[in-house]
Each structure stands twice: as structure tokens, then as C-alpha cells.
């Protein structure tokens, strides 16, 4: 049975946010950090869509903000991937701890 209540969507958004923050703290690679950041942004998008669905008088507001978040996430992913490639070319590693040690 699919629940159609605001609380269900908010629980999903909080789960995505917590999983993203946990991933940022625990992952030791730039790619893991990128995926965790995407989880955080997706949690924010779910939040906007949920509040749009249940509380907003204008149904387009939450959708426009979510599309804006998706655009920011795509731009952020492109910038981070180019950063990862530049770091890998210079240090031959994408592990943040190794890059910090090599900085000297």
C-alpha cells in the first residue's frame, strides 16, 4: 500500500539527508563524497516536491525549485568530476588523505 501523506515524503527526505551527511563523513574518496552530496541535494528536492504537493497554493513553485536544484546538482557533478580528473592527473590518486599528504 502506497502512503500519500506528507510525513512519508518527509521521512524519505530526512533519510536521504542523513545518508548523505553520513556518506560525507565516512567516505574517503572524492567520488564517494560526490555521491553523498547528490543524496543531500535529492533529499532537498524531495522536500520541495512534498511541500509543493501538500501545502503550496501554486503547484509550479516546488517543481521549478526542484528543477533548479537538479540543474545545480548537474553543474556541481561536472565541476567535481573535472576536479577529480585534475587531481588524478597530478597525484595519480583520488584519495583525499593521500592528496593531502602529497601536498607537503
Buried (B, 14 or more C-beta within 10 A) or exposed (E): EEEEEEEEBBBBBEEBBEBBBEBBEEBEBBEBBBBBBBBBBBBBBBBBBBBBBBEBEEEEEBBEBBEEBEEEBEEBBEEBEEEBEEBEEEBEBBBBEBBEEEEE
